[in-house]
Amino acid sequence: MAISIRRRPHFPTRGVTVVVLAAGSATRFGGAKLLAPLRGRPVLQHVLDALTAAALARIVVVLGERAEGVEAAIAWPPGTERVRNPRPADGLASSLRIGVAAARGGGDPAAIVLALGDQPLLRPDVVRALLAAAEPDRSVVVPRYADGSNPNPVVLRPAAYPLVDEATGDRGLGPVLAAHPEVVLEVEVTGSNPDVDTRDDLDRIQGAGSRVP
């Protein structure tokens, strides 16, 4: 099911925690992908700045083997927590479980936003639209971009938290949500949200000019 957000909605952010998955080895990029410069800021910094602009006060970032270098290079927004995946080679699902467990520590948040650290075109308005969308019995909200690109970030309501335990390997929640379409609400949004997997990907985003935040 899909809905379209045609006006700026009220977006509740109290009690919302965002989990940024940033523990990958970046093999296809050649290493240090999250710190690659994009318009004067590291790729990961773009993601964190967008989440801060969306008024999300609690951010949990899952780091991997290069944690020390990332820690030193990023201007961490206030309220950012960093946790480490000791076995990032186990795949994206392992980081997902670690991040969600940290987000739920001390009690379940009203919603968890799942974001990827290598998507620097993440936009605050998309995050707000997903948080504002609501439909009975649909506990997962994802964007549907006009160009069909990656359906991230993902918003989980509490009823969907157990789905994280079903994730395996390096594809995260994708296969899990495909197996449970009845719980997924799609929100139509403009633009795109590409991954930076290779240096060519980064060059294409650099070439986007003014569209890069």
N, C-alpha and C positions, 0 to 999 in steps of 0.2 A: 504494500500500500504506500502511496506517495502523496504528500501534500506540498503545496507551494506557499512560501512565505512572501506575501506581496507588500507588506508594510513592516516597518521596524517594530518588532514585538517587545512586550515586557519580557525581560529575561532574568529569572531568579538565579542568583549565584550564591546565596547564603547556603552553607552546608555542602557546597560542591567541591570535590577534589579532582584535580587533573593528574593523570599519570602519563609521563612522557617516557617512551621507550627509546633508550639511547645507548644500548649495550652491544650493538652489533660490531662485528670485526671489520666491516667495510672492505672486504677482500676485493670486490669488483672495482672499487674506487682506487684501491692502492693504499688504504690506511688513512687515518685521521680525517675522515669525511666530515664529521660533525664540526671540525674546526676549520674547514676550508673557507676562505674568505669569499663573501658575497656582498658586494657594495659596502665594503668596509667593516662588516660584522661576520662572525662565524655563522655557519648554517644553523647550528643549534640555537644561537642567540636570537635569530629571527623567529624561531618557534616560540621561545620563552617570552619574547617581547609581545608577540601576538596574543598569547594567553594572558599576559598581564593586562594588555589593553582590553581584553574581554572581561575584566574585573574578577578574575579568578585568583583568590588570595592564597589558596593552598595548592602548591604544585609539588608533586613527587617525581623525581627524575631517577630512572634506573640506568646506572652506568655499568660498564664492563671492564675489560682488561686495561683500557687506556684511561681509567678514571682519574688518575693523578693529573695528567695533562689537561683533561677537560676541566677539572676543578679549577686549575690555575688560569685558564684562558677565558672563562665565561664570567660575565657580570651577572651574578645570580640575583634575581628579583627577591625582595623581602618575602619571607614565608616559604621559600623553596627548600625542600628536603631532598637529600641525595641518598639513595641506597645502592648497593652494589650486587650485581649478579655474579656469584663466584664461578658460574659455569655457563657463560654466554654461548659457548659452542653448542649447548643443548637446544638452542633455537629461540625464536621470538616468544614462544609460549612460556618458556621458563622465566623470561623477564616480565611477561604479562602477569604471571602468578605472583612474582615477588612484588611488583608494583601495586597490584590490587590488594595484596595482604597488608602492605604498608599503609595504603589509603584507608583500609578498614580498621587499622589499629586504633583502639580506644573507642570503637563504635562505628557503625555504618554511616557513611555520608549520605546525603539526600540523592546524590548522583555522582557517578565517576565519569570523567571525560578521558578517553584514551586517545593520545596523540603520538605521532611518530617524530623523532628528533631530526629526521632527514627530509622533512617536508617544509621548506622555508617559505612557501607561499600560503601557508595557513593564514586564514583571515579571521579577525575577531568577530565580524558580523556572522560568519558561518557558525562559530561556536555559540553565539547568542541565539541564533535561529534554532539550533538543535535543542538547546536547553529550554527554549520557550515552547517547543512542539510537545503536544501531549495527545495521547489516544488511549482509551481504555484497553487494557490487556496487551499493550505493546510496550515492552520494557526496554527496548533497544532503539535508539534513534541514530540514523546515519544520513549523510548528505548524498544527494544525487546531483553531481556536477553536470553542467550543460554539455561538456565535452566527453563525459563518461569516464573521467579519470578517477583515481583512487577514492573510495568512499570513506575517507577519514576527515576529521576525527570521528570517534564513535562515543555516544553517550549511553551509559548503562544506568538504569534505575535499579533499586535494590533487588527486585524480583529476578533480575538478570545476572546478579553477581555469581550464582552457582554455575553459570555457563562457562566461566573462566576455567573451571576445573576440567572441562571437556577439551580444552585447547591442547594441541600437541604439535611438536615439530617447529618449523620456521614460518608457518603461515598464520600464526596468531588465531584470531577469532573468525577469520574468513570462512573456513569450512564449517565451523560450528553454527554461524548465522545462516549459512546456506541450508543447513539441516533443520533449522528452526525458523523458517520465514514468517511463521504466524506471529512471532514476537517482535518483528522488525518494522519500524516506521521509517519511511524515506522522506526526506525533505528536499525539494528541488531548490538548487542554488545556482548562481551564475559562476562563471570562471572555471578554474581548474586547480588541482592540488597535486602536482607531480612529485614523485620521489627523486632524491638525488642518489642514484645507485652507482653511476659512473661519472667520470670527468666530463664526458659529452653531455650528460644530463645537466651538470652544473653550468656548462657553457651555454646550453639552450636557455636556462633560466637567466643567466647574465644577459643574454640577448633580448630578454623580454623588456628591458629598459624600464620605463616608468611603472610598469605593472609589478615590479619587485618592491615589496614594502620596505 
